[in-house]
Amino acid sequence: MKYRLVIFDIDGTLADSFPWFLAVLNGVADRFGFRRTAPDEVVAMRNAGAAEILERLAVPRWKLPLIVRHMRALKTQDLDQIPLFPGVDALLATLFARGAVLAVVSSDTEANVRRALGPANAKLIAHFGCGASLFGKPPKFRAVLRRACVPASEAIAIGDEVRDIEAARTVGIACGAVAWGYADATALRAKKPDLVFERMEEIVGALE
């Protein structure tokens, strides 16, 4: 394998959680007093980075921990309604069989990540870096690198948002972007990730 360590995001990358996110977003907006999102604003939102989205929705930064905690609780309740994308089982099994060390770094809790993956997939994951803040993935990436004893040059992080690319670059690891998640592929390509995946089936071949 080209990379010894493959670090996945889960929401929008392995789990199809964007429809759930849209379904609960306006209720969360009402609860915490930020601007609701109209259906015709979704495309623009998918083309924006996380900081820009927060600005558009007028979300006070001091409320972010409260909002994240609330959304984690909602997700725990609704997790059975959020499926993995087709092909995830085969992807993880193939990478594991070919010797890659697998990790997941997520802003969600480890318990939720394990439930979302299911027992068989969770057993393939060597390292979990969970509970990251909205912009707090770099420390989680560094911790996974230390625990895996893998240098940054031999690792890649695969996610679906601009902030995933930026976090990987901060730590000095390669970054791969998937086109089926929260952010639009155009916004991801503009950040020039090392790899862009249009289909789940492309990942294994690109990492070999």
MIDONU-90531 format. One line per 10 residues: number of its first residue (from 1); their letters; for each residue x, z negated, y of N, C-alpha, C, O, CB. Coordinates in steps of 0.02 Angstrom, whole numbers, plus 50000, padded with zeros to 5 digits. Each point is the difference from the previous one (the first is absolute). Glycine has a CB too. Layout:
BEGIN
NUM = a = X/Z/Y/X/Z/Y/X/Z/Y/X/Z/Y/X/Z/Y | ...
***
This chain:
BEGIN
1 = mkyrlvifdi = 50042/50000/49940/49958/50000/50060/50044/50000/50063/50054/49970/50001/49855/49969/49936 | 50067/50094/50114/50036/50004/50063/50005/49932/50033/50049/49984/50034/49913/50134/49980 | 49986/49841/49977/49997/49932/50029/49990/49949/49945/49958/50008/49956/49995/50038/50151 | 50088/49901/49894/49993/49947/49950/49939/49956/50013/49969/49975/49953/50154/50026/50033 | 49860/49991/50078/49944/49956/50019/49948/50040/50038/50016/50034/50049/50062/49866/49957 | 49860/50097/49971/49944/50035/50033/49950/49946/50023/49971/49965/49959/50045/50141/49970 | 49976/49889/50137/49956/49950/50029/49936/50034/50025/50003/50044/50042/50096/49884/49992 | 49845/50051/49939/49935/50029/50019/49962/49954/50047/50002/49939/49994/49995/50122/49897 | 49969/49969/50157/49944/49968/50034/49941/50005/49952/50002/50039/49952/50042/49989/50166 | 49903/49933/49894/49943/50007/49955/49939/50031/50035/49973/50049/49975/50069/49853/49961
11 = dgtladsfpw = 49937/50070/50120/49939/50026/50032/50012/50070/50029/50044/50010/50042/49921/49873/49985 | 49997/50165/49949/50007/50069/50022/50054/50039/49964/50005/50061/50007/49955/49900/50101 | 50080/50004/49853/50054/50033/49962/49984/49999/49926/49998/50053/49968/50086/49913/50119 | 49904/49975/49885/49980/49994/49930/49925/49986/49993/49968/50021/49952/50147/49938/50021 | 49857/50005/50076/49929/49982/49998/49961/50037/50055/50023/50004/50057/50007/49882/49896 | 49912/50139/50029/49959/50039/50047/49957/49954/50042/49939/49996/49990/50060/50102/49929 | 50033/49866/50127/49965/49948/50038/49977/50022/50069/49967/49960/50035/50101/49959/49903 | 49948/50141/50084/49979/50021/50067/49924/50001/50009/49976/49978/50052/50129/50089/49955 | 49856/49959/49944/49927/49996/50009/49975/49929/50008/49955/49988/50040/50036/50115/49892 | 50037/49850/50031/49981/49930/50008/50019/49975/50070/49961/49966/50032/50054/50015/49844
21 = flavlngvad = 50044/50036/50147/50023/49980/50066/49952/50023/50054/49981/49961/50044/50138/50044/49916 | 49860/50058/50037/49953/50026/50049/49933/49965/49996/49967/49988/50051/50090/50122/49944 | 49923/49873/49945/49935/49968/49990/49997/49930/50031/49947/49978/50023/50039/50087/49872 | 50070/49899/50106/50000/49931/50026/50026/49995/50071/49992/49948/50032/50023/50013/49852 | 50015/50093/50142/50036/49995/50064/49955/49978/50057/50020/49955/50038/50056/50134/49921 | 49866/49940/50049/49958/49983/50058/49972/49929/49994/49990/49967/50052/49981/50153/49961 | 50016/49857/49927/49980/49930/49993/50054/49952/50022/49987/49949/50031/49939/50085/49875 | 50136/49983/50076/50057/49959/50022/50008/50004/50075/50017/49950/50033/50040/50069/49856 | 49932/50041/50139/50004/50008/50073/49949/49955/50035/50017/49967/50050/50021/50151/49935 | 49901/49879/49990/49949/49957/50030/50020/49926/49995/49990/49962/50047/49922/50124/49924
31 = rfgfrrtapd = 50116/49896/49973/50018/49929/49989/50057/49978/50047/49999/49944/50025/49965/50067/49855 | 50085/50034/50131/50060/49980/50038/50002/50030/50070/50050/49992/50036/50010/49997/49856 | 49888/50047/50127/49994/50021/50070/50044/50057/50021/50023/50002/50057/49947/49885/49965 | 50044/50160/49933/50034/50061/50021/49953/50060/49994/49945/49993/49974/50167/49959/49991 | 49910/50106/50057/49957/50058/50006/49981/50029/49932/50043/50006/49956/50008/50018/50155 | 49886/49994/49881/49977/50033/49939/50027/50071/49997/50019/50029/50051/49878/49900/49947 | 50105/50100/49941/50025/50068/49990/49942/50046/49981/49964/49987/49951/50149/49969/50012 | 49876/50096/50076/49948/50049/49985/50025/50049/49946/50060/50010/49993/49894/49980/50125 | 49999/50039/49845/50021/50047/49947/50044/50058/50025/50045/50022/49965/49850/49950/49977 | 50092/50051/50120/50039/50057/50025/50069/49979/50025/50039/50042/50023/49854/50014/50008
41 = evvamrnaga = 50123/49880/49966/50066/49976/50020/50047/49990/49941/50060/49986/50010/49886/49958/50086 | 50029/50064/49843/50041/49986/49941/50059/50047/49995/50055/49978/49984/49843/49980/49958 | 50092/50107/50072/50055/50048/49995/50055/49982/50048/50059/50001/49982/49861/50089/49984 | 50063/49893/50096/50050/49981/50050/50037/49937/49978/50060/49994/50009/49871/50058/50082 | 50032/49902/49879/50031/49938/49976/50051/50014/49945/50052/49968/49998/49843/49970/50032 | 50089/50110/49926/50047/50016/49945/50062/50035/50026/50050/50004/49964/49853/50004/49958 | 50094/50019/50138/50059/50032/50030/50040/49954/50044/50051/50021/50029/49887/50086/49966 | 50041/49831/50012/50034/49952/50043/50039/49949/49959/49983/49987/49943/49927/50029/50144 | 50141/49957/49943/50037/49945/49968/49963/49935/50008/49951/49996/50038/50156/50063/49984 | 49915/49890/49942/49966/49935/50001/49997/49971/50070/49948/49973/50020/50089/50008/49863
51 = aeilerlavp = 50017/50022/50155/50001/49971/50067/49950/50036/50045/49965/49969/50040/50156/49999/49945 | 49876/50098/50009/49953/50039/50040/49928/49984/49981/49957/49995/50044/50128/50096/49967 | 49902/49900/49925/49932/49982/49978/49979/49933/50029/49944/49993/50024/50073/50072/49870 | 50028/49886/50104/49984/49935/50029/49985/50005/50074/49955/49966/50025/50119/49980/49889 | 49963/50097/50120/49988/50009/50073/49932/50034/50011/49963/49979/50044/50161/50029/49977 | 49861/50043/49940/49936/50035/50008/49941/49954/49988/49949/50004/50034/50106/50102/49931 | 49952/49850/49985/49945/49955/49983/49999/49937/50042/49956/49958/49993/50049/50086/49892 | 50045/49950/50159/50005/49941/50044/50003/49935/49960/49963/49953/50013/49975/50110/50077 | 50106/49938/49859/50008/49940/49958/50055/49956/50031/50057/50021/50005/49907/50043/49891 | 50019/49875/50125/50052/49955/50026/50050/49983/49945/49980/49983/49944/49938/49969/50140
61 = rwklplivrh = 50146/50052/49931/50051/49988/49949/49996/49929/49971/50016/49990/49941/50058/50092/50117 | 49904/49870/49982/49998/49932/49975/49946/49991/49947/50002/49953/49961/50039/50007/50150 | 49910/50087/49887/49947/49995/49950/50019/50033/49934/49965/49991/49950/49954/50008/50142 | 50136/50038/49907/50018/50038/49940/50005/49956/49937/49971/50019/49949/50090/50060/50125 | 49973/49864/49927/50003/49960/49939/49931/49979/49975/49987/49998/49940/50124/49960/50096 | 49844/50026/50011/49932/49981/49981/49962/50059/49968/49965/49992/49950/50034/49922/50143 | 50010/50144/49938/49966/50060/49974/50027/50019/49931/49961/50015/49955/50021/50025/50163 | 50083/49957/49874/50031/50017/49936/49977/49952/49946/49983/50020/49945/50117/50028/50114 | 49898/49887/49957/49978/49950/49952/49927/50012/49979/49983/49995/49942/50098/49921/50109 | 49877/50100/49998/49930/50013/49986/49992/50062/49956/49960/50000/49953/50008/49947/50156
71 = mralktqdld = 50070/50106/49906/49993/50062/49961/50026/49991/49930/49974/50030/49953/50037/50036/50152 | 50040/49893/49886/50024/49984/49932/49945/49966/49960/49990/50015/49941/50129/49974/50102 | 49846/49964/49989/49946/49965/49966/49944/50048/49981/49973/49996/49945/50056/49899/50117 | 49953/50150/49984/49948/50050/49985/50022/50044/49942/49960/50016/49956/50004/49983/50164 | 50098/50020/49881/50025/50045/49947/50000/49965/49933/49984/50031/49949/50087/50028/50135 | 49946/49877/49915/49997/49963/49938/49930/50002/49970/49992/50007/49939/50100/49917/50102 | 49858/50070/50001/49930/50002/49977/49981/50069/49973/49962/50006/49953/50010/49906/50131 | 50056/50141/49947/49978/50069/49986/50048/50039/49956/49991/50060/49990/49952/49938/50119 | 50109/49968/49864/50054/50036/49967/49977/50044/49942/50029/50053/49988/50045/49854/50046 | 49874/50072/49931/49976/50039/49944/49969/50067/50022/49989/50044/49958/49990/49850/49981
81 = qiplfpgvda = 50008/50113/50126/49972/50063/50026/50054/50048/50024/49985/50056/50022/49913/49881/50011 | 50165/50042/49962/50055/50041/50026/50041/50026/49941/50039/49962/49971/49965/49972/50137 | 49989/50130/49874/50035/50026/49942/50072/50021/50016/50017/50011/50057/49874/50028/49899 | 50149/49965/49992/50065/50033/50007/49988/50075/50004/49951/50026/49974/50108/49882/49963 | 49987/50127/50096/49995/50072/50001/50012/50028/49930/50039/49970/49962/50000/50033/50159 | 49930/50052/49862/50014/50031/49935/50075/50016/49994/50030/50026/50047/49853/50022/49950 | 50145/49938/49945/50070/50015/49988/50048/49942/50010/50059/50006/49983/49914/50106/50050 | 50003/49832/49995/50045/49943/50013/50027/49972/49934/50060/49985/49995/49876/49988/50110 | 50022/50018/49845/50022/49972/49937/50058/50041/49970/50051/49973/49980/49833/49983/50000 | 50106/50110/50019/50052/50045/49972/50063/49999/50042/50055/50001/49973/49855/50072/49979
91 = llatlfarga = 50082/49925/50114/50058/49999/50046/50044/49939/49987/50060/50006/49989/49873/50055/50097 | 50036/49880/49914/50040/49938/49991/50031/49997/49930/50057/49980/49993/49868/49962/50088 | 50037/50078/49868/50026/49999/49932/50059/50047/49992/50049/49984/49967/49837/49987/49990 | 50109/50088/50074/50054/50049/49993/50063/49977/50036/50055/50004/49973/49860/50087/50019 | 50078/49884/50070/50058/49976/50037/50033/49942/49963/50061/49996/49996/49886/50040/50111 | 50013/49919/49867/50026/49943/49962/50038/50024/49938/50055/49975/49986/49851/49953/50056 | 50066/50119/49922/50031/50026/49939/50066/50035/50015/50045/50001/49958/49842/50011/49991 | 50119/50015/50110/50061/50037/50019/50051/49955/50034/50051/50025/50026/49881/50078/49985 | 50056/49832/49989/50051/49953/50022/49996/49976/50071/50044/49963/50022/50024/50090/49896 | 49882/49967/50119/49994/49978/50070/49976/49927/50001/49959/49979/49960/50016/50139/50078
101 = vlavvssdte = 50053/49844/50009/49975/49933/50014/49944/50007/50050/50009/50031/50053/50105/49914/49925 | 49827/50029/50007/49941/50009/50042/49985/49936/50039/50007/49945/49975/49948/50139/49944 | 50023/49925/50143/49980/49944/50042/49940/50020/50042/49986/50059/50010/50133/49899/49994 | 49845/49992/50019/49945/50011/50047/50011/49954/50060/50010/49940/49992/49909/50092/49914 | 50079/49997/50154/50002/49961/50061/49935/50014/50038/49984/50058/50013/50144/49946/49993 | 49836/49943/50010/49933/50008/50028/49984/49943/50047/50029/49946/49995/49935/50115/49903 | 49991/49952/50149/49975/49946/50043/49948/49958/49964/49981/49947/50023/50042/50123/50078 | 49953/49954/49841/49951/49963/49962/50034/49945/49959/50062/49997/49998/49865/50105/49996 | 50033/49855/49975/50028/49947/49959/50023/50027/49933/49975/50052/49977/49950/49864/50081 | 50121/50049/49910/50022/50022/49934/49943/49998/49949/49996/50043/49956/50120/49915/50071
111 = anvrralgpa = 49841/49993/49979/49944/49995/49954/49955/50061/50005/49978/50028/49950/50026/49847/50058 | 49982/50147/50054/49959/50060/50009/50035/50062/49974/49969/50043/49969/49979/49904/50131 | 50117/50058/49913/50038/50058/49977/49998/50005/49924/49989/50053/49972/50085/49940/50130 | 49937/49950/49866/49999/50000/49926/49931/50019/49973/49995/50038/49952/50095/49873/50048 | 49858/50062/50032/49932/50017/49978/49986/50075/50010/49971/50032/49957/49991/49852/50071 | 50059/50142/50029/49988/50071/50014/50036/50045/49950/49972/50050/49978/50015/49921/50143 | 50074/50011/49862/50039/50040/49953/49973/49995/49929/50002/50049/49962/50098/49935/50110 | 49875/49958/49910/49980/49986/49931/50059/49974/49960/50057/50013/50019/49856/50077/49988 | 50074/49872/49939/50054/49967/49963/50054/50048/49974/50059/49984/50004/49859/49931/49964 | 50063/50143/50006/50049/50045/49970/50048/50027/50053/50061/50001/49989/49856/50031/49923
121 = nakliahfgc = 50057/49988/50146/50043/50025/50053/50041/49945/50031/50059/50009/50016/49858/50081/50006 | 50053/49851/49987/50036/49945/50032/50061/49979/49960/50050/49978/50028/49842/49983/50021 | 50105/50046/49885/50057/49983/49957/50060/50045/50013/50057/49982/49986/49864/49977/49928 | 50066/50101/50113/50054/50048/50013/50036/49985/50066/50054/50027/50012/49883/50059/49922 | 50033/49873/50107/50028/49985/50067/50048/49942/49995/49981/49944/49982/49915/50099/50074 | 50167/49969/49959/50052/49948/49994/49999/49952/50059/50016/49941/49992/50053/50139/49944 | 49912/49944/50124/50005/49959/50060/49939/50012/50045/49980/50057/50012/50147/49946/49982 | 49845/49942/50030/49945/50002/50048/50023/49970/50066/50026/49944/50001/49888/50050/49905 | 50075/50042/50148/50013/49974/50067/49935/50002/50038/49985/50050/50034/50136/49987/49965 | 49839/49911/49997/49932/50001/50025/49991/49952/50059/50041/49956/50012/49918/50075/49873
131 = gaslfgkppk = 49985/49979/50151/49985/49957/50057/50036/50020/50063/50007/49959/50046/49974/49952/49875 | 50042/50152/50083/50035/50023/50061/49951/50004/50058/49942/50017/49991/50140/50047/49939 | 49941/49920/50129/49959/50010/50060/49995/50075/50014/50032/50040/49966/50003/49847/50081 | 49924/50131/50002/49987/50071/50013/50065/50038/50012/50006/50058/49978/49883/49911/50070 | 50158/50001/49986/50064/50033/50014/50058/49962/49966/50056/50003/50023/49898/50040/50087 | 50031/49922/49835/50049/49957/49969/50028/50023/49934/50022/49959/49959/49921/49952/50099 | 50056/50154/49929/50026/50023/49936/50076/50000/49994/50025/49989/49944/49875/50081/50050 | 50139/49940/50059/50073/50000/49991/50027/49939/49965/50041/50008/49955/49964/50059/50146 | 49975/49871/49917/50027/49942/49963/49980/50001/49926/50039/49979/49958/49956/49955/50148 | 49945/50090/49879/49978/50005/49930/50043/50051/49963/50018/49988/49942/49864/49980/50092
141 = fravlrracv = 50133/50088/49997/50043/50050/49969/50069/49970/49986/50027/50009/49945/49911/50084/50115 | 50090/49872/49989/50066/49970/49990/49999/49950/49943/50048/49997/49960/49977/50019/50161 | 49923/49944/49875/49995/49950/49946/49997/50033/49932/50030/49977/49952/49913/49945/50126 | 50019/50133/49917/49995/50037/49936/50068/50029/49982/50020/49998/49942/49859/50028/50080 | 50156/50003/50026/50067/50027/49986/50046/49946/49973/50038/50012/49953/49945/50073/50138 | 50014/49855/49939/50044/49946/49977/49982/49979/49929/50044/49993/49958/49968/49967/50160 | 49923/50032/49869/49979/49977/49934/50015/50052/49946/50017/49983/49944/49893/49948/50110 | 50084/50133/49964/50013/50053/49952/50074/50016/49993/50020/50035/49954/49869/50012/50074 | 50153/49925/50018/50072/50015/50000/50014/50075/50003/50042/50026/49965/49978/49869/49968 | 49942/50138/50111/50006/50072/50009/50019/50013/50073/49967/49974/50045/49948/50050/49863
151 = paseaiaigd = 50137/50016/50106/50016/50015/50070/49947/50044/50032/49964/50037/49965/50157/49954/50007 | 49874/50006/50093/49949/50038/50036/50005/50075/49986/49950/50035/50000/50050/49877/50088 | 50061/50112/49901/50010/50071/49989/49970/50025/49935/49993/50060/49990/50111/49931/50076 | 49877/49963/49889/49972/50019/49935/49927/49981/49993/49973/49994/49945/50140/49993/50006 | 49854/50004/50108/49930/49980/49999/49958/50047/50043/50025/50030/50048/50009/49850/49934 | 49903/50125/50001/49952/50038/50041/49935/49960/50005/49978/49970/49951/50075/50141/50013 | 49917/49891/50095/49934/49969/50011/49949/50056/50009/50011/50046/50039/50041/49850/50014 | 49893/50099/49911/49948/50051/50002/49936/49969/50027/49974/49952/49971/50078/50111/49932 | 49923/49964/50153/49940/49973/50031/49959/50055/50032/50015/50059/49993/50044/49835/50027 | 49889/50085/50015/49952/50048/50028/49991/49994/50075/49955/50032/50029/49988/49966/49862
161 = evrdieaart = 50098/49961/50142/49992/49989/50071/50067/50009/50037/50053/49995/49970/49852/49927/50008 | 50089/50093/50087/50059/50007/50041/50042/49937/49999/50062/50004/49999/49876/50076/50074 | 50030/49862/49927/50038/49937/50001/50040/49990/49936/50050/49965/50001/49862/49986/50073 | 50066/50080/49870/50039/49996/49938/50066/50039/50008/50052/49977/49977/49842/50012/49956 | 50102/50069/50099/50060/50040/50013/50047/49962/50046/50060/49996/49987/49875/50111/49998 | 50038/49866/50068/50041/49963/50049/50033/49939/49969/50058/49985/50014/49867/50055/50077 | 50038/49925/49866/50029/49941/49968/50057/50018/49953/50051/49967/49998/49837/49977/50010 | 50103/50110/49954/50053/50023/49955/50062/50019/50039/50056/49983/49980/49858/50058/49939 | 50077/49994/50136/50057/50020/50041/50036/49939/50029/50061/50000/50005/49879/50108/50023 | 50022/49841/49990/50031/49940/50027/50048/49968/49950/50052/49973/50019/49845/50008/50051
171 = vgiacgavaw = 50085/50023/49867/50040/49968/49947/50053/50048/49973/50046/49978/49965/49855/49951/50006 | 50093/50135/50044/50050/50049/49977/49986/50027/49931/50046/50023/49966/50034/49918/50103 | 49856/50058/49910/49983/50030/49936/49962/50065/50011/49971/50010/50053/50025/49875/49893 | 50004/50158/50004/49964/50063/50004/49925/49986/50003/49977/49948/49978/50115/50112/49959 | 49872/49987/50091/49928/49991/50006/49963/50062/49976/50018/50057/50016/49999/49865/50082 | 49931/50066/49864/49955/50052/49977/49931/49986/50026/49978/49943/50000/50092/50077/49897 | 49894/50032/50125/49933/49993/50027/49950/50038/49958/50012/50057/49980/50035/49929/50135 | 49897/49982/49870/49947/50032/49962/49946/50025/50047/49984/49967/50050/50040/49960/49850 | 49947/50130/50084/49953/50033/50046/49927/49981/49987/49955/50028/50032/50125/50065/49976 | 49908/49861/49946/49931/49985/49981/49976/49931/50023/49949/49976/49977/50067/50097/49925
181 = gyadatalra = 50021/49894/50143/49983/49932/50019/49970/49993/50069/49960/50041/50021/50131/49924/49906 | 49929/49981/50108/49970/49984/50064/50019/50049/50055/49958/50022/50038/50043/49859/49927 | 50063/50137/50039/50023/50043/50054/49995/50073/49981/50007/50019/49942/50070/49891/50096 | 49910/50132/50012/49998/50072/49989/50070/50026/49985/50049/49975/50027/49850/50035/50049 | 50104/50041/49882/50066/50028/49981/50038/50026/50060/50062/49997/50000/49890/50032/49889 | 50013/49997/50161/50034/50026/50060/50037/49944/50036/50057/50010/50022/49856/50079/49989 | 50055/49853/49996/50033/49944/50033/50060/49976/49960/50050/49980/50029/49840/49987/50021 | 50104/50034/49884/50056/49978/49958/50058/50049/50004/50058/49979/50007/49861/49966/49916 | 50066/50120/50074/50054/50050/50004/50037/49997/50067/50059/50015/50003/49875/50059/49919 | 50030/49908/50130/50032/49996/50066/50055/49948/50002/50046/50004/50041/49847/50032/50010
191 = kkpdlvferm = 50103/49915/49904/50052/49948/49996/50058/50020/49955/50048/49962/49992/49863/49953/50027 | 50084/50144/49952/50054/50028/49958/50022/49954/49943/50059/49982/49996/49978/50081/50104 | 49917/49917/49857/50020/49961/49941/50044/50042/49954/50000/50061/50006/49895/49871/50001 | 50142/50036/49949/50044/50037/49955/49960/50044/49952/50022/50055/49983/50062/49853/50025 | 49858/50068/49971/49957/50038/49954/49928/49992/50021/49980/49948/50024/50102/50036/49881 | 49878/50070/50086/49928/49997/50010/49967/50024/49936/50018/50052/49973/49993/49967/50153 | 49942/49943/49849/49966/50016/49938/49927/50019/50015/49963/49960/50028/50113/49961/49907 | 49905/50139/50045/49931/50022/50009/49957/49979/49940/49939/49992/50007/50102/50105/50061 | 49991/49894/49874/49964/49981/49939/50039/49946/49963/50062/49998/50003/49887/50117/49989 | 50016/49841/49974/50031/49947/49962/50050/50028/49949/50053/49970/49988/49843/49960/50027
201 = eeivgale = 50087/50127/49956/50042/50029/49947/50067/50024/50025/50045/50013/49960/49851/50021/49983 | 50114/49971/50122/50063/50024/50028/50054/49946/50001/50059/50015/50004/49877/50066/50065 | 50044/49856/49928/50046/49945/50014/50056/49996/49948/50059/49996/50019/49848/49942/50035 | 50077/50063/49883/50052/49992/49948/50053/50054/50006/50060/49985/49999/49856/49963/49925 | 50063/50114/50081/50048/50055/50005/50045/49995/50061/50059/50016/49997/49859/50055/49944 | 50053/49907/50115/50039/49995/50062/50051/49943/49997/50050/50002/50035/49853/50044/50027 | 50084/49904/49896/50046/49943/49996/50053/50009/49948/50046/49959/49995/49862/49969/50043 | 50088/50124/49922/50049/50012/49948/50062/50034/50029/50047/50014/49963/49861/49993/49951
***
